[in-house]
């Protein structure tokens, strides 16, 4: 599914996906990563023990964060208008897959 999202909805920064045990009861997150002199990328993490359907929904949610992250506006409102538009775009892809 991630490959389809990357192809259909390219982002300003490359996106990497990790399944991990996340702290504080989180189900997923999206963060800008990279060190001085290295290429920046967005890391989307999904909680490891989620059921498959839940993990897919969280992936879509977090990919919307990645999609709304731009070079000019890297610190947008967490769930603001840009994110909402990005989420609707991810859902349109999901609908086509079913």
N, C-alpha and C positions, 0 to 999 in steps of 0.2 A: 504493500500500500504506500509506503514511503516513496518508493521509486515513482509511482504514479503521481503523487503530490509534487515531487521535485520536477517532473517533466511538465505537468499541466500548469503548475503555479510556481514559477521560479522566484527565488527570494534574492534580496540585495546581498546577503552573505550566504556562503555554503551552509547547509544544515547537516548535522550529524545526529544520529539517533542512538540512545543508550537505554537499555533496560537495566534498572538498578534498584536497590533498596534505598528509598528516599527517606530523609528525616522528617520528623514532626507530622506524620500522617499525610504528607503530600502524596498526591496521585500523579503529578507531573509538573514539569517546569521547563522554561526556555531561557537560556542565558547566553549573552555574548561572551565568547571565549577568545583567547589568543594572548600571546606575550609580545613584548616589544620586539619588533623586527620580524615577527611571524605573521602569517595571514590570519585575519580574524574569521571566526566561524560562529554559528549559532548551535548550541548544544540543546537538543530536546531530550529530556529524560522522562521515562515512564516507569511507574512503580512496578516492580517485578512480579508481585503476587496478584495482580489484577486479573479477573476473568477476561477472556479474549475480547468480548464485545466492549467491556468497559475500557480496556486498553486502547481499542480503536477509537472510541469516543474521545478519550484524553489526548490521543495522538492528533486528532483533528483540531481539538481546542488549542493545543500547544503549537501546532503548525500555523495556526492563524496568528499567534504571537510572532512567529518567525516571519510570516508573510507581511505583517504590518510594520516590522522593524526596518527602517530605512537608514541610509547614510546620514541624511540630514536630521532625522528625528529618531534617535536611538533610545530615547527615554519617554516614549509615549505613555499616555494614560493606560494603565494595565488592561482595562476592558472598556476603552473609549470607542468613539465612532469608527476610527480606522480599523481597530481590532474587530469590531462588529461586521464591517464590510468584508474583511479578510475571512472571518468565520463563515459568512454566507457563501463566499466563493469556495471554501473547502467543502461545504455541504453540497453544493451543486456537483462537485466531483463525486462525492459519496453516492448521491442519487443515481448518477450515471453508472456506477459500478454494480448496483443492485439489480 
